[in-house]
């Protein structure tokens, strides 16, 4: 697919043109393959590197023309210049002028662009520039202490390649793997990237998947995890449940699950302890299910949290002065609905209108989620037909069932949302609402996480 000029484009053949991003992506892949002793046809790689150098020289000429406004010219280096410089650094072809311009005018680059230049500066040994760029990058670092994850956030449009948060985070992870592999941030970046896989096997594209796997390989090598051995012991209330030894030889074959349930777990308070023996890192997840007779169940969760609230809607009239036919002020009563929070075990007369509000907080981007909100007894949905509705910027398919309301969400981006619908009470009394449940059909991998629910009891 290589074009006659040495570069790559959308297609190959007569009349096709080469593009810098495509060429840089291919050349970078070939360079990484060559560094890992994969046989590469020398002429293919050399011609690709030469095309990138020619492109970089043309961009530098445009930057130099900016002072005199001689066409063609451009005022500042862009993210494509950062990518090309990054790839040429891998090939040991460093242009000092482009190096200086990218560092001096780094404010024009996205977070991804800054990360590319920072890694290149580290490779060529420019410590001062690397430290400066790291400070700029870390202004966009978002850390979740509860979830122990971290990622780079950028307002750049996702449509452009340099707006990819996943790729930017991967390049930043490569930089930390080379400089601070045992620091606090690097493993949090790894966990965030792992949690944001699709179907547990890939991310958004072959490009970002390859780059993330490459960053993981750098991190594993830098931390020495491929050569470490560690033994894990699981203790419950002073009794050892099991002991598992992990070595480089049995890493993918060892049975790493310990289960306890039923009568083996008596009533009362218990302490679960995981002990590590050895120098290697120990990764663990804990899954638990339980049945409780508590009137109010305490909320718990991690990745997706849902807090449920109930409001009583009462008709209210408000006096207003509105202009009449002759511009005179006419007293008018405007009718509307007034919301009042419903406390637990509060009286709710028959026929009362109730609004349910689900406050959803998502720490990652998810697809195809189903939220099942169980209805309190004697409360029925005001609407009688299932279908799509729009709420809090989300397109939701709502299913009205006998015992619950199902909310099917095709796409749930990271953030906070308020989802509302209305119920009406049919009989007075004291009733308890079961917790909502959330199910992921095609969501990024949820390891050891559960949903968070705030329970309200409605009478």
N, C-alpha and C positions, 0 to 999 in steps of 0.2 A: 504493500500500500504506500510505499515511499514515492514521492513525486520526483520528477527529474531534477528539481533544484535542490534536493536533499531534505526538504521538509515534509510534513504531513498535513493533510487537510481532512475535509469531510469524506472525500472519495479520492481515488487515484485515477490517473489516466490523462488523456489529452484535454487541455483546457482547464484542468483543476488547479487550484491555488493552495498554497500552504498557509497555515495559521500559526501564530506564535504559541498560543495555549496548547493546541493539539501537539505541535512539535515538541514543546517543552515536556509535556506529559509522557510522550513516547520515549524521548531521549532519557528522561529521568528513570523510566522503567528499565531501559537497556543498560544504563550505568549501574543501577542497583543489581541487576542480573550479573553483569560483568564482575562486580565486586564480590559476588557470591559464587564465582568460578563457573558461571554458566557460559558456554561457548557462544560468542556473538560474532557475526560477520564484521570484521573491522571496518570495512568501507561504509557499511550502513551507519554505524555509530559515528564515524568521523565526519561523514557528510551531514548528519543531523546536527552535530555540534557546530560545524562550520556555518550552517544556516542560522542557528541561534546567534552566533557571534556577528554575522552580517546584519541580522535584525537589530541586535543591540547597538551596533555602530550607527545604524540609520536612526534609531531613537535618540541616541546621544546628539546626533547632528541636529535633530529637531529641537532638542532642549537648548543647544547652543544658539540656535537661530532665534530663540524667544526674545533675547535682549534687543536685537535689531528688528524684530518682527518680520524677518525674512521667511517667506513661505517655502516649504511647509515648516511649521514650528509648533511646539507645545510648551506650556508654562511649567509643567511639573511632571516628575516621573509617576507612573501609575502602577497598579497591582500586577499587571502583566510584565512590566519591567522588573518588578521584584521577583516574580516567578522565574523569568529567564535568567536573571542574575543568580538566583538560588541554584538552578540546574547547571549553569556554567561553572559555578563554584565546585559542584560535585565532580565536574570534569577537569578541575584545576585550571580553569581559564577565568581569571579574575581581572576585571577592568577597574583600575583604581578610580577613574572619574565617575563611573556609575556607582561604585561603592560609596564615594563621598556624597553624591547627590541623594541616594536613597536614605542615607543616615540623616543628612541635614534637612531633608524635606519629608521626613517620615510621617508628619502629621497628615499628609495627603493619602496615606495608605490605610486600608482596612486592617482590622486585627489580624486577619489571615496574612495579609501582605507584610505586616510588621513581623509576624512569627517566621515567615520565610526568610526575611532579611536577617533576623536575629540568629537563626540557625546557621545561615551562611557566614555571619560575622564570627560566630563561635568556631566554625570550621577553619577559617583563615587566621584565627588567633587574635582578633581585635577585641580584647576584653572590655575596653571602655565602651565601645559601640554596643557590644552585646548586653552589658549591664544597663545602658540607657534604654535600649529597646525593651528589655525585660520589664523595666519600671513602667514603660508606656503600656505594654501588654497587660500587666497585672492590674492596671486600673479597670480592665474589663473582666477580671476573674471573679466568678460568682461561686462561692463556697456554701455548701449546705452542711452545717455541722451535725444536724440530726441524721441526715442520710449518709454523711461522710463522702460526699461527691463534690466535684468541682468541674467547671467548664468555662469557656470563653464566650462571652455574650457580645454581640455586635448588632447595631441597627442597620447594617448594610442589607440591601434586599437579598432575600434567599435566591432570587432568580439568577443572580450572577455567581460565577464560580467562586469568586473571592468573598462571597457572603456565607459560605458553608461553615457553620459553627463546628461541625464534626471534624472537618479537615483542619481547621485552625487549631482545634484542641489537640489533634493528633500531632501536628508539627510542634506545638508547644510541649507536648509530652516527650517528643524526641529530644528537644533541647534540655528538658529537665533530666531525662535519662542520662544525658551526657554530663550534666553539671551537678544535679542533686537527686540522684535516684532514690536515696533513702530519706528524703525530706517528707514533709507532711502532704504537699500538694500532689506529687506524682501519683501515688496510689489512689488518690481521690479522682484524678483524671481517668485513671484506668477503670475504676468502678463506674463512673458516669458513662464512659463509652461502652462498657459491657452492658449496662442497663438499657442502653438505647439501640440495641440490635433489633432488627425485624425478624420475627420467627426464630430468634436465637442463632441465626446463621449469617446474616449480612446486615449492612446498614442501608444507605440509599442507592448506591451505585457500585459498580466494580472499582471505580477510582477511589472513592473514600474508604471502601472496604479494604482494598490493598494497602492504602496509606495507614489505616488504623492497625492492621495486622503487623505492618512494618514497625510501627511505633511500639506495639506490644513486644515484638521481638527485641527491640533495643532495650526496653525496660527490663525484660526478663534476663537478658545478658548482663546488664549493668548491675542488677541486684544479686546476681549469682544464684538465682532460684533453680536453674537447671542442674546444679551440682550439689544442692543442699538436701539434707535428710532431716526429717522432723517427726516426732512421735506425739500423738494427741491422745489425751485421756479425758473421758467425760465422767463427771461425778455428779450425783444427785443426793443432796442432804447427807454427805459423808460416805456414800456408797458408790463404788466405781462401777459404771455401767458397761464400759468397754475401753479398749486400748487399740489404737490403729497406728501403724508405722508407714510413713510415706518416704519413698526413696526415688531417685531418678529412674530406677528400673521398673518399679511397679506403679508409677504415677497414674497411668491410664487404665490400670487393671484392678487396683485395690478396691475392696468393698468399703466405702467411706460413710456408711449410714448406720446410725444407732437409733433404735426406736424403743419407746416405752409407752405403755398405755394400759387402760383398764384398771384392774385391781392392783397392778404393780405401782400405781401412783395413788397412795392413800390421801384422804382429805387432809387439809392443813396447808401451812406455808412451807415451801421448799426452796432450796437454793441450788441452781444449776451452775456447775463450774466446769470450764474447759481448760485443761492444763496443757502447756506446750513444753516439750523436751527437745532441745536441739537448737540450731542456729537459723533454720529456715523459717520463712513466713508461714503462718497458719491461717487459712481462710475457712470460715464456717458460716453456716446458715442454720437458723432454728425455725421449724414449722410447728405450730400448735393448733389444735382444734379442741373446743370444749363446749359443754352444755351447762348452762347456768339457770338457776331459778330466781336470780336477782330481779327486783322490780325495775331497777335502773342499771343498765350495763355500762361500765366505764368505757369511754372511747379509746381506741388504739389504732395506729396505722402508720404508714411511712410514705409510700409513693403517691397514692391517691387518697385524699381525705374528703369525707362528706359530713357536713354538719346540717342537721335537719331542724327547721323551725316551723312552728304553726302560728298563724295569725287569724283572729276573728275579724271578719269584714262586716261592718255595720253601715247601713245607709245613713249618710249625714247630709244635712242641708246647711248651706252657708249663704248669708245675706250678702248680696253684691249690688252695686249700682252700675247699670249698663246704659249706653246711649239709646234713646228712643227715636221715633220717626222724625222728631223735630230737634234732635240733638240735645234733648233734655234728659237728665239722669232719671232712670226708672228703677225703683227698687225691685230686685229679682232674687229669687232663691235658687242657688245652683246646687244640684244634688250630686252626690258622689259616694264613694266607699271609703271608710276610715279603717285603717289597720290597727288592731290592738293585739299585742303578744298574748298567746295562750300559755299560761303556766300549767305545770303538772297538776293533775287532779282538779282542774277548774271546771265548774259547771258549764255545760254547753247545751242550751235548749235545742229541742227538735226544730229542724228547719234552718239552723244557723249556717251561714256561709263561711267556709274556712279556706284560707290560702296556705298551701304548703310551699316552703322555700327550701331548696337544697343548695347549700353553699359548697361548691366543689373546688378543691384545690389540687392541681396536678403539677407534679414536679418535673415531669418529662412530657414529651409528645407521644400520644397513644392513638391507636386506630381501633375501630370496631369494639366499642365498649357497651355493655348492657348494664344499666342501673335498675335494680328492682326495688322500688320503694313500697313497702308493705303498708296497706291502709289500716287505720284503726277500725275496729268493728263499729258498725252502724254509720260509717262515713262512706259516701259514694261519690264518684266523680261527677262534676257538673256536666261536662261534655259527655256525649253518648257515643261518639264515634272515634275510633283510633285514626291516626294519621300524622302527617308532618306538622310541626310548628317551629317557629324561630324564637329563641330565647337566649339572651346574653351573648349574641353573636354566633350561636351554635344552631345548626340545622339538626333537629331531633325528631326521630319517629317515635311517637308515643303510643303504647299499647295499653288499653284500659282493660284490666283483668278483674276477676271477682275479688281476689285477695291482695292484689298489688297493682301498681302502675309501672310498666316497663318503659324505660327511656333508652332507645337505641341511638348511640352517638357514633357516627361514621369517623369523625376526626376531632380529637380533643387535644389542642395545642397546650403547651405549658402555660400555666396561669391560673387565675381564680375566676369562677363563674357563679352566677346565681340563676337557678332554674326554678320556675314557679308554675304551679297549676292549682286548680280550685276543687274543693270537695264540699259536700253539703251533708249535715247531720240528719239522720232519719229517726233516731230514737234517743231519748235521754238516758244517761247512765254513766258508769265509770268504765273506761276502756283503756287498754294498753296497746301501743303500737310497737310491733317488732322492728328490729333494726333493718335498715336498707342493706342490700347486698350488691356487689359489683362484680361483673364477670368480664374477662378479656377474651375476645375471640381471636383477634390478630393484633396483639399488643406487643411492644418491646418486652424483652424477658423480665419478668418480675420474680426475683430470687429472694425468698425469705421476707416478702412484704405482704401486708394485708391492708384492707381499707379501714378508714377511720369514720366512726359513726357516732353522732350525738343523738341520744334517744330522748324523745319527748313523749310524755304520757298524756293522752287527751281524754277528757271525760265527755 
